[in-house]
Amino acid sequence: MAETVGSLVDKLSIIELKIYHMAEQAARDDAAPDFRDRCNQRLEVMRLQRDDLAEELSTLLADIASGRVVPKVYRQFKMYNDPQYKRPSA
């Protein structure tokens, strides 16, 4: 999995905001019927994307909890603090 927990959460947040704003646009009183239909079609696609990302996030969190995957941030922290990875001082 190339995604990190933070990047998945960020993507989910962005999609949620887009869904919120698109739903507001579709609910406007002055919106034309074809505009509402296009908004509703886009909302369907965005909701599917959101559900896929949420499933990927829950899978990643389950893998981290079980120990099958080590989070990238932890690996970087471990390498930074591990003496075998430190550069010799000049």
N, C-alpha and C positions, 0 to 999 in steps of 0.2 A: 504494500500500500504506500503510495507516494504522498498521500495527504497526511497532514498533521491534524491533531484535534483542533488547534486554533484556526487553521485555514478552513476546516469544515464548518466550524461554528460561525466564522465570518461569512462564508458563503450562504449559510442558512439565514443569518441575520439580514443580509442584503436581499435575498429572495423574499423573506417575510415583509420587508419594507416595500418591495415592488408589488407584492400581492395587495398590501394595504392600499397603496396609492392607486393601483389599477381598479380595485373595487370601488374606491371613492369616485374615480372618473366614470365608471360605468353607472353609478347611482345618481349622477347629476341629472337634474330635471331638464336641462337644455340639451342633453346629449341626443344625437340622432339614433334611431333604432339600429342602423348598420354599424354605427360606432360601438354601441352596447354589445352587439354580437361579436365584433372583433375583440373587444375587451374580455368578454366571457371566454372566448376561445384561448386568448393569451393566458387568462387566469387558470384554465385547465392545465395548460402546459407548465406553467410556473408551479402549480400545486404538485404535479407529478415530479418535477425536478426537486421540489422541497422534500417530498416523501422519499425519493431515492437518496438524497443527501442525508436525511435523518436516519435511514436504514444503514448507510455506510458509516455514519458516526457511531451508531449503537454497536455495530459490528467491531469497529476499531476500539471502542471503550471496553467491550467484552474481551477482546484479545489482549488489551493492556492489563485488565484486571486478572486474567488467567495467567499472565506471564509469557504468552506466546510472542508478544511484541513489546519492545522496549521503546518508550517515547523518545523522539529525536532530541528533545530538550535535555532529557536525562542523560542520553549518550554523550551529548556535547559537554554537559556539566562534569560527567565522569571523566572524560578525556582531559578536560581542563585541569582537574584536580588530581589526576593520577600521575605519580612521579615518573612512571616509565614513558609518559608522553611529553613531559616537560623538556624544554630545550635546556642544554647545559648553559650555565651562566658564563659570561666572557671574562 
